[in-house]
Amino acid sequence: MSGLFDGTSLERPVTCEVCEKPMNQCTCPRGESGGVVQPKDQPARVGREKRRKGKTVTVITGLSPVASNLDAICARLKTACAAGGTITDGRIEIQGDHRERAMAILRDLGYPAKLSGG
């Protein structure tokens, strides 16, 4: 990627607007459009669903699958809740009703989490 004032004595690399590092060294989370998407800009919704045979599942939606590391978040939730879980269609599903614990973990990670549903 060429920088600002390319080919002149004032040449500088293009930098990230958040961390101000050159783009090839930037580790800021980026969305599908290429813009920086911070956790505070991703409102997480924590709800529960009933499955067949009366099983309850905690569902977390609203997180960007591109900008967020859903695998790491899911692993942390599964460990904290001592339950199984998966990622399906960009949403995290944890076995059992763990809404309060999931909200606390998401808030610790910087996501504004709210309860959804009843």
MDTraj code that builds the backbone (N, CA, C; nanometers):
import mdtraj as md
import numpy as np

residues = "MET SER GLY LEU PHE ASP GLY THR SER LEU GLU ARG PRO VAL THR CYS GLU VAL CYS GLU LYS PRO MET ASN GLN CYS THR CYS PRO ARG GLY GLU SER GLY GLY VAL VAL GLN PRO LYS ASP GLN PRO ALA ARG VAL GLY ARG GLU LYS ARG ARG LYS GLY LYS THR VAL THR VAL ILE THR GLY LEU SER PRO VAL ALA SER ASN LEU ASP ALA ILE CYS ALA ARG LEU LYS THR ALA CYS ALA ALA GLY GLY THR ILE THR ASP GLY ARG ILE GLU ILE GLN GLY ASP HIS ARG GLU ARG ALA MET ALA ILE LEU ARG ASP LEU GLY TYR PRO ALA LYS LEU SER GLY GLY".split()
xyz = np.array([
    [0.0846, -0.1172, 0.0000],
    [0.0000, 0.0000, 0.0000],
    [0.0888, 0.1231, 0.0000],
    [0.0630, 0.2155, -0.0883],
    [0.1434, 0.3370, -0.0938],
    [0.1002, 0.4320, 0.0167],
    [0.1931, 0.5162, 0.0576],
    [0.1666, 0.6060, 0.1689],
    [0.1291, 0.7456, 0.1222],
    [0.1184, 0.8346, 0.2188],
    [0.0890, 0.9738, 0.1895],
    [0.2118, 1.0388, 0.1262],
    [0.1898, 1.1242, 0.0296],
    [0.2964, 1.1954, -0.0415],
    [0.3984, 1.0979, -0.0987],
    [0.3504, 0.9893, -0.1592],
    [0.4354, 0.8829, -0.2118],
    [0.5328, 0.9388, -0.3150],
    [0.6593, 0.9092, -0.2982],
    [0.7622, 0.9519, -0.3924],
    [0.8217, 1.0877, -0.3620],
    [0.7832, 1.1510, -0.2520],
    [0.8397, 1.2811, -0.2172],
    [0.9199, 1.2682, -0.0878],
    [0.9827, 1.3771, -0.0478],
    [1.0593, 1.3746, 0.0772],
    [0.9680, 1.3718, 0.1991],
    [0.8382, 1.3978, 0.1808],
    [0.7423, 1.3972, 0.2910],
    [0.6679, 1.2637, 0.3026],
    [0.7158, 1.1624, 0.2350],
    [0.6465, 1.0341, 0.2308],
    [0.6317, 0.9735, 0.3709],
    [0.5082, 0.9358, 0.4045],
    [0.4775, 0.8699, 0.5320],
    [0.3820, 0.7545, 0.5039],
    [0.3913, 0.6463, 0.5795],
    [0.2974, 0.5358, 0.5581],
    [0.1574, 0.5734, 0.6088],
    [0.0556, 0.5105, 0.5535],
    [-0.0807, 0.5313, 0.5994],
    [-0.0939, 0.4671, 0.7373],
    [-0.1506, 0.5411, 0.8321],
    [-0.1613, 0.4922, 0.9689],
    [-0.3068, 0.4697, 1.0077],
    [-0.3259, 0.3885, 1.1092],
    [-0.4592, 0.3596, 1.1635],
    [-0.5089, 0.4829, 1.2378],
    [-0.6372, 0.5115, 1.2256],
    [-0.6938, 0.6288, 1.2915],
    [-0.7099, 0.6096, 1.4418],
    [-0.7017, 0.4870, 1.4906],
    [-0.7200, 0.4605, 1.6333],
    [-0.5867, 0.4457, 1.7046],
    [-0.5017, 0.3523, 1.6587],
    [-0.3753, 0.3252, 1.7278],
    [-0.2577, 0.4039, 1.6692],
    [-0.2762, 0.4662, 1.5550],
    [-0.1762, 0.5484, 1.4868],
    [-0.0507, 0.4714, 1.4470],
    [-0.0615, 0.3395, 1.4329],
    [0.0482, 0.2581, 1.3814],
    [0.0310, 0.2444, 1.2308],
    [0.1393, 0.2118, 1.1587],
    [0.1231, 0.1849, 1.0152],
    [0.0244, 0.0701, 0.9945],
    [-0.0488, 0.0735, 0.8841],
    [-0.1558, -0.0230, 0.8600],
    [-0.1062, -0.1676, 0.8626],
    [0.0182, -0.1932, 0.8204],
    [0.0672, -0.3313, 0.8223],
    [0.1018, -0.3788, 0.9631],
    [0.1078, -0.2894, 1.0623],
    [0.1352, -0.3261, 1.2006],
    [0.0128, -0.3119, 1.2909],
    [-0.0964, -0.2602, 1.2375],
    [-0.2173, -0.2355, 1.3156],
    [-0.2874, -0.3676, 1.3498],
    [-0.3316, -0.3797, 1.4735],
    [-0.4043, -0.4990, 1.5168],
    [-0.5463, -0.4642, 1.5624],
    [-0.5954, -0.3477, 1.5269],
    [-0.7308, -0.3068, 1.5654],
    [-0.8335, -0.3949, 1.4936],
    [-0.9430, -0.4315, 1.5622],
    [-1.0459, -0.5140, 1.4979],
    [-1.1175, -0.4359, 1.3884],
    [-1.1297, -0.4961, 1.2714],
    [-1.1939, -0.4298, 1.1581],
    [-1.3140, -0.5091, 1.1116],
    [-1.4181, -0.4369, 1.0704],
    [-1.5401, -0.4990, 1.0211],
    [-1.5300, -0.5309, 0.8729],
    [-1.6445, -0.5700, 0.8151],
    [-1.6473, -0.6074, 0.6740],
    [-1.6113, -0.4911, 0.5818],
    [-1.6443, -0.3687, 0.6232],
    [-1.6172, -0.2525, 0.5388],
    [-1.4724, -0.2051, 0.5500],
    [-1.3954, -0.2610, 0.6432],
    [-1.2563, -0.2215, 0.6606],
    [-1.2365, -0.1185, 0.7699],
    [-1.3452, -0.0635, 0.8233],
    [-1.3352, 0.0342, 0.9313],
    [-1.3134, -0.0337, 1.0658],
    [-1.2576, 0.0404, 1.1590],
    [-1.2315, -0.0128, 1.2918],
    [-1.3642, -0.0279, 1.3666],
    [-1.3857, -0.1463, 1.4243],
    [-1.5067, -0.1733, 1.5023],
    [-1.4619, -0.2171, 1.6415],
    [-1.4717, -0.1274, 1.7372],
    [-1.4328, -0.1562, 1.8743],
    [-1.5428, -0.2374, 1.9437],
    [-1.5090, -0.3112, 2.0502],
    [-1.6118, -0.3849, 2.1229],
    [-1.7243, -0.2963, 2.1749],
    [-1.6937, -0.1725, 2.2142],
    [-1.7979, -0.0838, 2.2667],
    [-1.9011, -0.0465, 2.1602],
    [-1.8678, -0.0674, 2.0330],
    [-1.9594, -0.0363, 1.9234],
    [-2.0405, -0.1569, 1.8783],
    [-2.0301, -0.2682, 1.9491],
    [-2.1019, -0.3912, 1.9140],
    [-2.1955, -0.4287, 2.0281],
    [-2.3203, -0.3840, 2.0241],
    [-2.4119, -0.4149, 2.1340],
    [-2.4501, -0.5628, 2.1343],
    [-2.4048, -0.6336, 2.2347],
    [-2.4333, -0.7767, 2.2464],
    [-2.5683, -0.7970, 2.3134],
    [-2.6461, -0.8913, 2.2634],
    [-2.7753, -0.9266, 2.3210],
    [-2.7656, -1.0699, 2.3714],
    [-2.7991, -1.0884, 2.4979],
    [-2.7910, -1.2196, 2.5608],
    [-2.9330, -1.2664, 2.5913],
    [-2.9712, -1.3765, 2.5308],
    [-3.1052, -1.4290, 2.5511],
    [-3.1025, -1.5785, 2.5747],
    [-3.2205, -1.6357, 2.5874],
    [-3.2274, -1.7804, 2.6042],
    [-3.3362, -1.8341, 2.5134],
    [-3.3147, -1.9561, 2.4685],
    [-3.4106, -2.0248, 2.3828],
    [-3.4370, -2.1624, 2.4398],
    [-3.5584, -2.2078, 2.4198],
    [-3.5936, -2.3453, 2.4577],
    [-3.5789, -2.4320, 2.3350],
    [-3.5148, -2.5448, 2.3515],
    [-3.4969, -2.6398, 2.2430],
    [-3.5852, -2.7605, 2.2681],
    [-3.5731, -2.8572, 2.1806],
    [-3.6545, -2.9776, 2.1960],
    [-3.6234, -3.0466, 2.3286],
    [-3.7189, -3.1161, 2.3769],
    [-3.7108, -3.1883, 2.5048],
    [-3.6853, -3.0946, 2.6218],
    [-3.7211, -2.9669, 2.6094],
    [-3.7119, -2.8724, 2.7198],
    [-3.5733, -2.8208, 2.7515],
    [-3.4763, -2.8442, 2.6648],
    [-3.3397, -2.7970, 2.6887],
    [-3.3327, -2.6459, 2.6696],
    [-3.2559, -2.5787, 2.7558],
    [-3.2388, -2.4344, 2.7484],
    [-3.1007, -2.4026, 2.6934],
    [-3.0947, -2.3005, 2.6075],
    [-2.9689, -2.2587, 2.5460],
    [-2.9552, -2.1074, 2.5627],
    [-2.8389, -2.0616, 2.6080],
    [-2.8088, -1.9184, 2.6144],
    [-2.7535, -1.8759, 2.4789],
    [-2.8113, -1.7701, 2.4205],
    [-2.7737, -1.7256, 2.2864],
    [-2.7211, -1.5825, 2.2938],
    [-2.6026, -1.5598, 2.2373],
    [-2.5423, -1.4262, 2.2312],
    [-2.5399, -1.3824, 2.0856],
    [-2.6046, -1.2700, 2.0562],
    [-2.6091, -1.2152, 1.9208],
    [-2.5589, -1.0713, 1.9227],
    [-2.5402, -1.0153, 1.8046],
    [-2.5006, -0.8757, 1.7917],
    [-2.3523, -0.8520, 1.7799],
    [-2.2707, -0.9566, 1.7891],
    [-2.1261, -0.9413, 1.7745],
    [-2.0870, -0.9598, 1.6289],
    [-1.9958, -0.8773, 1.5814],
    [-1.9498, -0.8874, 1.4439],
    [-1.8596, -1.0096, 1.4291],
    [-1.8948, -1.1034, 1.3397],
    [-1.8096, -1.2215, 1.3237],
    [-1.6735, -1.1896, 1.2621],
    [-1.6613, -1.0760, 1.1953],
    [-1.5347, -1.0388, 1.1326],
    [-1.4454, -0.9643, 1.2327],
    [-1.5024, -0.8698, 1.3061],
    [-1.4235, -0.7860, 1.3958],
    [-1.3979, -0.8508, 1.5315],
    [-1.4814, -0.9448, 1.5721],
    [-1.4662, -1.0109, 1.7017],
    [-1.4120, -1.1518, 1.6813],
    [-1.3344, -1.1965, 1.7757],
    [-1.2848, -1.3335, 1.7722],
    [-1.3887, -1.4209, 1.8429],
    [-1.4902, -1.4629, 1.7685],
    [-1.6001, -1.5391, 1.8270],
    [-1.5519, -1.6711, 1.8868],
    [-1.4519, -1.7330, 1.8267],
    [-1.3998, -1.8588, 1.8799],
    [-1.3433, -1.8397, 2.0210],
    [-1.2669, -1.7333, 2.0420],
    [-1.2081, -1.7091, 2.1736],
    [-1.3152, -1.6707, 2.2752],
    [-1.4132, -1.5911, 2.2338],
    [-1.5209, -1.5527, 2.3245],
    [-1.6026, -1.6751, 2.3633],
    [-1.6329, -1.7608, 2.2660],
    [-1.7087, -1.8828, 2.2930],
    [-1.6313, -1.9740, 2.3879],
    [-1.5022, -1.9893, 2.3670],
    [-1.4208, -2.0737, 2.4538],
    [-1.4194, -2.0201, 2.5966],
    [-1.4090, -1.8895, 2.6111],
    [-1.4084, -1.8298, 2.7453],
    [-1.5425, -1.8496, 2.8148],
    [-1.6521, -1.8332, 2.7405],
    [-1.7848, -1.8531, 2.7983],
    [-1.8058, -1.9991, 2.8379],
    [-1.7633, -2.0916, 2.7531],
    [-1.7800, -2.2336, 2.7835],
    [-1.7012, -2.2728, 2.9085],
    [-1.5814, -2.2179, 2.9232],
    [-1.4998, -2.2479, 3.0406],
    [-1.5626, -2.1898, 3.1663],
    [-1.6071, -2.0653, 3.1593],
    [-1.6652, -1.9990, 3.2763],
    [-1.7976, -2.0622, 3.3185],
    [-1.8751, -2.1093, 3.2222],
    [-2.0058, -2.1677, 3.2518],
    [-1.9988, -2.3185, 3.2723],
    [-1.8850, -2.3785, 3.2463],
    [-1.8676, -2.5238, 3.2555],
    [-1.9756, -2.5950, 3.1750],
    [-1.9910, -2.5502, 3.0510],
    [-2.0945, -2.6056, 2.9640],
    [-2.0411, -2.6122, 2.8223],
    [-2.1105, -2.6881, 2.7396],
    [-2.0753, -2.6952, 2.5985],
    [-2.1323, -2.5771, 2.5234],
    [-2.0866, -2.5586, 2.4026],
    [-2.1377, -2.4490, 2.3227],
    [-2.0825, -2.4539, 2.1818],
    [-2.1361, -2.3664, 2.0966],
    [-2.0938, -2.3618, 1.9574],
    [-2.1218, -2.2235, 1.9006],
    [-2.0727, -2.2029, 1.7790],
    [-2.1015, -2.0809, 1.7035],
    [-2.1817, -2.1230, 1.5816],
    [-2.3024, -2.0684, 1.5681],
    [-2.3902, -2.1024, 1.4571],
    [-2.4439, -1.9741, 1.3955],
    [-2.4197, -1.9545, 1.2678],
    [-2.4707, -1.8381, 1.1940],
    [-2.4330, -1.7064, 1.2612],
    [-2.3103, -1.6948, 1.3105],
    [-2.2633, -1.5695, 1.3692],
    [-2.3144, -1.5444, 1.5095],
    [-2.3759, -1.6429, 1.5735],
    [-2.4214, -1.6267, 1.7119],
    [-2.3632, -1.7376, 1.7979],
    [-2.3359, -1.7037, 1.9234],
    [-2.2766, -1.7984, 2.0161],
    [-2.3890, -1.8644, 2.0946],
    [-2.3846, -1.9966, 2.1040],
    [-2.4842, -2.0719, 2.1788],
    [-2.4133, -2.1520, 2.2878],
    [-2.4576, -2.1327, 2.4121],
    [-2.4023, -2.2032, 2.5274],
    [-2.5140, -2.2875, 2.5885],
    [-2.4855, -2.4127, 2.6177],
    [-2.5863, -2.5018, 2.6739],
    [-2.6216, -2.4597, 2.8155],
    [-2.7514, -2.4496, 2.8436],
    [-2.7993, -2.4118, 2.9758],
    [-2.8330, -2.2643, 2.9827],
    [-2.8907, -2.2229, 3.0962],
    [-2.9281, -2.0834, 3.1176],
    [-2.8172, -2.0148, 3.1960],
    [-2.7291, -1.9449, 3.1251],
    [-2.6136, -1.8761, 3.1848],
    [-2.6136, -1.7289, 3.1455],
    [-2.7300, -1.6673, 3.1392],
    [-2.7384, -1.5299, 3.0891],
    [-2.6614, -1.4308, 3.1749],
    [-2.6776, -1.4378, 3.3065],
    [-2.6111, -1.3406, 3.3940],
    [-2.4592, -1.3548, 3.3868],
    [-2.4099, -1.4763, 3.3890],
    [-2.2653, -1.5001, 3.3824],
    [-2.2106, -1.4550, 3.2469],
    [-2.2841, -1.4835, 3.1391],
    [-2.2397, -1.4435, 3.0056],
    [-2.2359, -1.2913, 2.9932],
    [-2.3362, -1.2239, 3.0502],
    [-2.3363, -1.0774, 3.0458],
    [-2.2172, -1.0199, 3.1202],
    [-2.1840, -1.0766, 3.2348],
    [-2.0698, -1.0274, 3.3125],
    [-1.9393, -1.0451, 3.2354],
    [-1.9223, -1.1584, 3.1705],
    [-1.8000, -1.1838, 3.0938],
    [-1.7909, -1.0890, 2.9741],
    [-1.9016, -1.0709, 2.9022],
    [-1.9010, -0.9807, 2.7869],
    [-1.8719, -0.8374, 2.8292],
    [-1.9250, -0.7946, 2.9421],
    [-1.8970, -0.6590, 2.9908],
    [-1.7504, -0.6447, 3.0304],
    [-1.6913, -0.7506, 3.0868],
    [-1.5478, -0.7469, 3.1195],
    [-1.4633, -0.7330, 2.9935],
    [-1.5113, -0.7898, 2.8820],
    [-1.4391, -0.7804, 2.7547],
    [-1.4637, -0.6478, 2.6831],
    [-1.5529, -0.5643, 2.7361],
    [-1.5785, -0.4328, 2.6783],
    [-1.7009, -0.4230, 2.5910],
    [-1.7808, -0.5281, 2.5830],
    [-1.9023, -0.5258, 2.5016],
    [-2.0198, -0.4768, 2.5866],
    [-2.1015, -0.3842, 2.5355],
    [-2.2204, -0.3432, 2.6097],
    [-2.3283, -0.4502, 2.5958],
    [-2.3406, -0.5367, 2.6946],
    [-2.4330, -0.6510, 2.6877],
    [-2.5640, -0.6178, 2.7588],
    [-2.6728, -0.6631, 2.6989],
    [-2.8060, -0.6455, 2.7555],
    [-2.8823, -0.7755, 2.7416],
    [-2.9786, -0.7955, 2.8311],
    [-3.0664, -0.9104, 2.8196],
    [-3.1665, -0.8868, 2.7078],
    [-3.1991, -0.9928, 2.6368],
    [-3.3021, -0.9822, 2.5336],
    [-3.4030, -1.0931, 2.5571],
    [-3.5249, -1.0694, 2.5173],
    [-3.6284, -1.1701, 2.5346],
    [-3.6813, -1.1727, 2.6759],
    [-3.7490, -1.2824, 2.7097],
    [-3.8138, -1.2890, 2.8415],
    [-3.7499, -1.3784, 2.9382],
])
top = md.Topology()
chain = top.add_chain()
for i, resn in enumerate(residues, 1):
    res = top.add_residue(resn, chain, resSeq=i)
    for name in ("N", "CA", "C"):
        top.add_atom(name, md.element.get_by_symbol(name[0]), res)
traj = md.Trajectory(xyz[None], top)
